Amino acid sequence: MSIKGREEKEVFVGKLFNFRPLFFSAVFLCFGVLFYYKYRFCGISALWLLVLLPLAVVPFCFCRSKQELKKMALAIGVLGVAFFVGFFGFLLQTEKYTDVRSATGEGYVVGHVVEKRDYGTSTGLVLTDVIIGEERVNGKLVAYLDASYAENIGLSDEVILQGETEPYAWKHGEFVFSANAFGDDLRYRMSAKSATVVGHSFDLFLFIRARALNTIERGMDATPAAVTKAVLFGDTYGIEADLYDNIRMGGIAHIFAVSGLHVGALFGFCLLLMRKTPLKGISKPLHFLIVASALFIYAGVCGFSASVVRATVICLISYLGTLLWVKTDFLQSLGGAAIIILLFTPSALFEVGFQLSFAACLGLALLTKPIGQVCDHGYKLYRKAVPLKRTEEQLAILSTGDTLPPTIGERVYRAGASFFSATMAAQIATAPLLLHYFGYLSGWATLLNCLFVPLISALFSALLVFVVLASILPAVCASAMLFLSNAVWSALLLLFQAVDFSSFALSGLTLSAGACVCYYAACVFLTDKWNLDKKLKYTLAAVTILGFVATMVALNV
C-alpha cells in the first residue's frame, strides 16, 4: 500500500475529530434542557432516555487500547453529567417560575423599577422586590400604564401602583411557555391605573444606565438619540417602528442587540489603552483586572444579558490565555460561555437572541476558514489570468527563492477577504433561524453588514467614551460633547429613511426541523474540524445539501 493510501486509512480509522470537553459538555447541557422541554411541554415520554443508552455504548467499539477505553468512559461520563445537569436545571427553573402566588386581582403593588420601556402613549415598568397587597412574591412584575403617569418615574425608584394584576404566563388557566419571560423572571403583569413614587434605592449599574440614557436624550435629537441608546445599551423601545422594520429588512438589526460586536469593540479599546498608554507599565494581573472590570461594568449596565455574558467570557478567556502565554481555543471558550449562561438560566436556550448569538459564533468558528480558502483560490485564479507586473529587481529576488513583501493591493485583499469570510460565515449560520423566527432573509444583508459592522466597530468605543464624559460633565456640556455623534447618526439614518430595503428580501418559505438538521449538517461537514478524507467529507456534505434542497422543495412547492 502506498504512503498516501496508508495516511488516508489512518485518518479514516483514527479519531474523527478533536474532543473539546467544554464545547461538547455545553452541547449535551443543551440536549438535557431540550429533552426536559419536550417532556414537560410537548408530552414526550421519559422512556426515550433508554434509547440513548445503546448510543452511549457505540463509541466504545472504536477503542483500541485500555487507555482509549478509560478516556472514552470519562468523556461519556462527563457528557452524561452535563445532560442531566441541563435536564434538572431546567426542571428546577420551571418549578420555581410556575410557583405563582394567588395574590392577584385588583389591588396595590409595591416594587423597585429596574427597567423602563417606552411604547409611545404607554410605558412598561419592570419591578423587582415586588409586594402584591401585603404579600412579598418572588420574581418580577411588568406594569403597563399611561405614559403621562410614568414621566417622573426613574430607574431604582420605589413605586406604588394600583390596578389589575395577573400571572404573566398563564392564559385561561393554562401555563404558556415564554422563553423571554422565563429568562427575565417576569411572573406577573399589571394594568396600572395610577403610580406614585415613594422612595429611591441606589444600584450602581442602574444609576450609570439612567445617567447615560438621560445624557443621550438631552444632547441629541430624538431619532439619533434612540439609535444611540439602542447601539450602546440595547434599548430599542424609542426607535420608530417603521425605521426599525426597515433596518431589520436591511439585515443589520443585530447592531442593536448588544453582543460580541459591541463587547469586542470595547475589549479592543481596553487593550489599546493597556498597550499604548502609561498603563502598559503595570503588572499583568492588574492589566487583566482593569479590562475585566471594564467589561463587567458594561455587562452590568446592559443587564447581564446572555449575549453580553457570552462575549465577555470569551474575551476574558482569550485575554487570560494571552497573558499566560497559553493558546486558547475559540470553541472551548464558546462552550464555557454557554455553560455559564445555561447553568444560571437554562431557558436561555429557547431565546431568539441566544440562538442567533451562538449560531453566529459557531459560524465564525467553523466556516470562516473554508470560505477564506474559497476566496484565496479565486484570487489565485485571478492572479494567474492577470499576473502582477514585476520589476527586474523583484524578479531577481524571486529567482533566488526569496519572497516579496505583500503589495498594498494584496494587503487590501487579505483584509477584505478576512472580513468577508467572517461576515458570510455568520450569515450562513444564522440564515435558518432568521427565516424561521422572522419569516424573511434580507438580500441587502451582506452589503450593509460590510458597510456598517466595521463602522460600528470603529465608532462604538468613541461613542461610549463621549457619552461617559458627557454624563460626568455638567448637563450644559451634553449637546457639545455629542454634537458629532448626533451629526453622524443623522447622516447614516438618511439611507434607511430614503431606501425601502424590504424590496429585496426572501420571504414566505416554510422551514422544518429536518431541513434545519440537513442544513447545519452540511455546514459542519464542510469545515476542517473532521479528520476525514476530503472526498468523503464533500460526499457527506453533498448528500446533506441534497436532503435540505429536497425537503425545502417538498415543503414549499
GIKAWO-V195370 format. One record per helix or strand of 2 or more residues. SS is the DSSP state (helix for helix, strand for strand). FROM is the first residue (numbers start at 1). TO is the last residue. If there is no record, write none. Layout:
((SS & FROM & TO) (SS & FROM & TO))
This chain:
((helix & 3 & 13) (helix & 21 & 41) (helix & 46 & 62) (helix & 66 & 97) (strand & 105 & 118) (strand & 122 & 132) (strand & 135 & 136) (strand & 140 & 146) (helix & 147 & 150) (strand & 157 & 167) (strand & 170 & 171) (strand & 174 & 175) (helix & 179 & 184) (strand & 186 & 200) (helix & 204 & 219) (helix & 222 & 233) (helix & 241 & 249) (helix & 253 & 256) (helix & 260 & 276) (helix & 278 & 281) (helix & 284 & 301) (helix & 306 & 323) (helix & 330 & 344) (helix & 346 & 350) (helix & 352 & 385) (helix & 392 & 399) (helix & 408 & 438) (strand & 440 & 442) (helix & 445 & 472) (helix & 475 & 481) (helix & 483 & 498) (helix & 501 & 503) (strand & 505 & 507) (helix & 513 & 525) (helix & 534 & 556))
